[in-house]
């Protein structure tokens, strides 16, 4: 079972959110940029791949979410004050019914 990660690259505003959540010790340098990594399970990764088919996973099994999803993930991290948020975040990021027409009730 491979570990997957979402890389959240930090600008000044995101850095303040991470520091405000008490997670400054989790900041790493990835490709010369400051970032935090949110661990993603295999099951969560499959859901994210379905929800965001354009995601590309690098050699380190890490990827970057689209801007809107990244903003939601940062909000969840700020509220929960932990990087262990994917179980909660997946519910807000992954919509299995997106793009499907509503089914009418069969009688």
N, C-alpha and C positions, 0 to 999 in steps of 0.2 A: 504494500500500500504506500503510494507516494504521497508526500506532503505537498500541498499546494499553498500558495500565498497570493494575496492581493497586495501589491506595492502601492502605498500612498505616498507620493512625493510631496514634500512639504515646502510651501512658500511661507512667508512671514506670518500670514493669517492662520494657516493650518498649524504652523509651529506653535503659536499661542494656544490653540485649541488642545494640542497634544500636551503641552506643558501645563495648561490649566487643569487637565484631567489627571495630572500626576504621573504622566507616562514618558517624561523626558528621558528616562533611562532606557527606553525601548527604541530610541532613534538610532538608526544605522546609516551608514553611507553606502549607497548603491549607485554604481556608475557615476561617481563623483557628486551625487546629489543626496541631500538629507531625506530620509524616508522612514516610515514604519511599515512593518509587514503584519498583515492580518492572516492568521492561519485559516485554511479552508480544507474541510474534509473532502474525501472522494465524492460522496453523495452531494454535498453542497456545490462542488466544482461542476458536477454534471448538470445541476439545476442552473448554475450561472451560465454554462455553455449554451444551454437551451434558451435562456432568457436573453443572452447577448451573443448571438452566433458569430460576431466579428471579433471576439476575444482571441488574442494570440498569446500562447504560453511560451515563455522563454526556456532556455536550457536549465534554469534553476527552478522550473515549475512555478513561475511567478508571472503575474499579468497585471495590467492596469485597467480599471473599470472606466466606462464612459463618464464624462464630467457629472452628469445628473446623479448617477448611481454613486459616484465617489462622494458627492456632497451629502447624500443620505447616509452613507457609511460613516462619514466624519461626524455627522450629527448624533448618530447612535453611539459612537465612541465617546463623544463629549458627555452624553447623558449617563452612560453606564460606567465611564471612567476605567475601561479595560479594553484591551485589543481582542479579547476572546468574545467577539460579538456576532460571529457569522450565523449562529443558530437563530438569533433574533433578526439580524439583517436580511437573511435570505427571504424571510416572509415579506419584507418591504421591497426587496430588489427583484425577486423572481415572481412573475405573474404567469402561471401556467396557461391561463385563458387568453392571454394577449393575442389579438389578431384572429380569434375564433368568433364566429357568429353565435349569438345566443340560441340555445335550443328551445323549441317550443314544447310545451307539455303534451305528451301523447296520451290520448284517451281511448 
